[in-house]
Amino acid sequence: MAPAVTGVVFDIRELTVHDGPGIRTTVFLKGCHLRCAWCHNPEGLAPAPGLMRSTSGDRLAGQSYSSMELAAILNRQAPILREVGGVTFSGGEPLVQAGFVAETIDQLDDLHVTLGTSGFASEEDFQRVVRRCDLVLFDLKLMDSKAHQRWTGQNNDCILKNLSLLDSSTTSFIVRVPLISGVTDTDENMQSMVAHLKTLSRRPQVELMPYNRAAGGKYAACGFDWHPGFDEARPVNDQLETFLDNGIDASLI
């Protein structure tokens, strides 16, 4: 038997209610190729474990598990999770560790599996994990490639390609839009997003997510400077009507 794949996880959070249907256990995996100015999990950016320092003491963000070890932890909760919700893989970006996630899912005991992803991954890694999932929560941030590059450090070419692949798959998906004042909530971005979603063969549900203002507090603990580049105090324009008026089911979460 081949040795189990090993991955790095920075949190396993029980009783989550915004990471898929029902009540879930969410696994947060280390590593992300994007550097979103509003990232609320900076401890998940680097692939290796890292020290977080605060007034309450130091802690290591990141622990290695084999796929067998992680699956065993999740399967111990299976009798409850099977009734009330399931398991969600988030991050960071879980597709950075696609092999580990896929192998862990294969060992789960009949649990509903949700993937939370930015879509920034190779086609091979994206499809490898998506076909094993019941639901994908797909982040869609900025439609303009140059704006995407500016605010996340990468263009959105592979993200839009993977969204198209997801649309042509049999896996259910929801598009999630982080609302960042003056960045993602502009009329131009939202109208472009609506136009793109209307080209998909499956009209996905959209969930709009207000910016988490607590995000900046983690950066100092990780040894990072916090310079978001946008006005955190400015109210966001949720643009709910822009979606609803175009026949797209949308809600604020």
C-alpha positions in Angstrom: 0.0 0.0 0.0 1.3 3.5 -0.9 2.0 5.8 2.0 -0.8 8.3 2.8 -0.4 11.8 1.5 0.5 14.4 4.2 -0.9 17.9 4.4 -0.8 20.9 6.7 -3.9 22.2 8.4 -4.1 25.4 10.5 -7.5 24.9 12.1 -10.3 22.3 12.4 -13.3 24.2 13.5 -16.5 22.5 14.6 -20.1 23.7 14.6 -19.6 26.2 11.7 -22.8 27.4 10.0 -21.6 29.6 7.1 -19.4 27.0 5.3 -22.1 25.0 3.6 -25.5 23.6 4.4 -26.3 22.7 8.0 -23.8 22.5 10.8 -20.3 21.5 9.7 -16.8 20.8 10.7 -14.5 23.0 8.6 -10.9 22.1 7.9 -8.6 25.1 7.1 -5.7 24.2 5.0 -2.4 26.1 4.7 -1.2 27.7 1.5 -2.6 30.2 -1.0 -1.3 31.7 -4.3 -3.5 34.8 -4.0 -2.7 37.7 -1.8 -6.1 39.4 -1.5 -5.8 42.8 0.2 -8.8 41.8 2.5 -7.7 38.3 3.4 -9.1 37.4 6.8 -6.9 34.3 7.3 -3.4 35.5 6.8 -2.1 32.6 8.9 -3.2 30.4 6.0 -1.2 32.0 3.3 2.2 30.3 3.7 2.2 26.6 3.0 4.4 25.7 6.1 3.4 26.1 9.8 4.1 29.5 11.2 4.3 31.1 14.6 1.6 33.6 15.6 2.5 36.0 18.4 0.1 37.9 20.6 -0.3 39.2 24.1 -1.9 36.0 25.2 1.1 34.0 24.0 2.6 32.3 21.0 0.9 29.5 19.0 1.9 27.5 15.9 -0.5 27.9 13.0 -0.2 24.7 11.1 0.0 21.0 11.9 0.9 18.1 9.7 -1.6 15.2 9.3 -1.6 12.2 7.0 -4.8 11.8 5.0 -5.6 8.8 7.2 -5.2 10.8 10.4 -7.4 13.7 9.2 -10.1 11.3 7.9 -10.1 9.5 11.2 -10.7 12.7 13.1 -13.6 13.7 10.8 -15.0 10.2 10.8 -15.3 10.2 14.5 -17.8 13.0 14.1 -19.6 11.2 11.2 -22.7 10.0 13.0 -23.6 13.6 14.0 -22.3 15.3 10.9 -24.2 12.9 8.6 -27.4 14.1 10.3 -26.8 17.8 10.6 -24.4 18.9 7.8 -21.0 17.6 6.8 -17.4 18.6 6.2 -16.0 21.6 4.5 -12.5 22.1 3.2 -11.4 25.7 3.2 -8.2 27.7 3.7 -5.9 29.3 2.7 -6.7 27.7 -0.6 -7.4 23.9 -0.2 -6.5 23.2 -3.9 -2.9 24.1 -3.1 -3.0 20.7 -1.3 -5.3 19.0 -3.9 -3.8 15.5 -3.5 -4.1 15.6 0.2 -7.7 16.8 0.1 -8.7 14.3 -2.5 -7.2 11.4 -0.6 -8.8 12.5 2.7 -12.3 12.8 1.0 -11.9 9.3 -0.4 -11.6 8.0 3.2 -14.6 9.8 4.7 -17.6 7.8 5.9 -20.5 8.9 3.7 -20.3 12.6 4.6 -21.5 15.6 2.6 -18.4 17.4 1.4 -18.2 21.1 0.5 -15.2 22.8 -1.0 -14.5 26.5 -0.4 -12.2 27.7 -3.1 -11.0 30.8 -5.0 -10.8 28.7 -8.1 -7.1 29.6 -8.6 -5.7 26.2 -9.4 -4.7 24.1 -12.3 -7.5 22.4 -14.3 -6.2 19.0 -13.1 -6.2 19.9 -9.4 -9.5 21.7 -9.7 -11.3 18.7 -11.3 -9.6 16.2 -9.1 -11.2 17.6 -6.0 -14.4 19.0 -7.4 -15.6 15.6 -8.7 -15.3 14.3 -5.2 -17.5 17.1 -3.7 -21.2 17.5 -3.2 -21.0 21.3 -3.2 -18.5 24.0 -4.2 -18.5 27.5 -2.7 -16.7 29.4 -5.5 -15.3 32.8 -4.7 -15.7 35.4 -7.4 -14.0 38.7 -6.6 -13.2 40.9 -9.6 -14.1 40.4 -13.3 -11.4 42.8 -14.7 -8.2 40.9 -15.0 -6.0 44.0 -14.3 -8.0 44.9 -11.2 -7.8 41.3 -10.1 -4.0 41.4 -10.5 -3.8 44.6 -8.5 -5.9 43.5 -5.5 -5.0 39.7 -5.3 -1.6 39.5 -6.9 -2.8 37.2 -9.7 -4.9 37.6 -12.8 -8.2 35.8 -13.0 -7.7 33.7 -16.2 -7.6 30.3 -14.6 -10.4 31.3 -12.1 -12.9 32.0 -14.9 -11.8 28.9 -16.8 -12.4 26.8 -13.7 -15.8 28.4 -13.2 -16.7 27.3 -16.7 -15.5 23.8 -15.9 -17.5 23.8 -12.7 -20.6 24.9 -14.6 -20.2 22.0 -17.0 -19.8 19.5 -14.2 -22.4 17.7 -12.2 -21.3 19.2 -8.9 -23.6 21.8 -7.3 -22.1 25.2 -6.7 -22.7 28.6 -5.2 -20.9 31.8 -6.2 -19.6 33.8 -3.2 -18.7 37.5 -3.6 -16.7 39.3 -0.9 -18.0 42.8 -0.7 -15.0 45.2 -0.4 -15.8 48.9 -0.4 -14.6 50.6 -3.5 -13.0 47.4 -4.9 -15.5 44.6 -5.5 -18.7 46.4 -4.8 -18.5 48.9 -7.7 -21.3 49.1 -10.3 -18.9 48.2 -13.0 -17.6 45.0 -11.3 -21.1 43.8 -10.3 -22.6 44.4 -13.7 -19.7 42.6 -15.3 -20.2 39.7 -12.9 -23.9 39.5 -13.6 -23.3 39.5 -17.3 -20.8 36.7 -16.9 -23.0 34.6 -14.7 -25.8 34.9 -17.2 -23.6 33.1 -19.8 -23.4 30.0 -17.6 -25.6 27.1 -18.5 -26.5 26.6 -14.8 -27.6 29.9 -13.2 -25.9 29.7 -9.8 -27.1 31.1 -6.6 -25.0 34.0 -5.4 -24.1 34.8 -1.8 -22.7 38.3 -1.0 -20.4 38.4 2.0 -19.7 41.7 3.8 -16.1 42.5 4.7 -14.8 41.2 8.0 -13.3 44.2 9.8 -11.6 42.0 12.3 -9.3 40.7 9.7 -6.5 43.3 10.3 -6.0 42.2 13.9 -4.4 38.9 12.7 -1.7 40.5 10.6 0.5 41.7 13.4 0.3 38.3 15.1 1.6 36.8 11.8 4.4 39.3 11.6 2.8 41.2 8.6 2.0 44.8 8.1 -1.6 45.7 7.6 -2.1 48.1 4.7 -5.4 47.1 3.0 -5.4 50.0 0.5 -9.1 50.5 0.7 -11.3 52.4 3.2 -12.5 49.9 5.8 -14.9 52.4 7.3 -16.7 53.1 4.1 -20.1 51.3 3.9 -20.3 48.7 1.2 -22.8 48.8 -1.6 -24.3 45.3 -1.4 -25.7 45.5 -5.0 -28.3 42.9 -4.2 -30.8 44.4 -6.6 -28.3 44.2 -9.5 -28.4 40.4 -9.3 -32.1 40.0 -8.4 -33.2 42.3 -11.2 -31.4 40.1 -13.7 -33.0 36.9 -12.5 -30.1 35.7 -10.3 -30.9 34.4 -6.9 -28.8 36.4 -4.5 -28.6 36.9 -0.7 -26.5 38.5 1.9 -24.8 36.2 4.4 
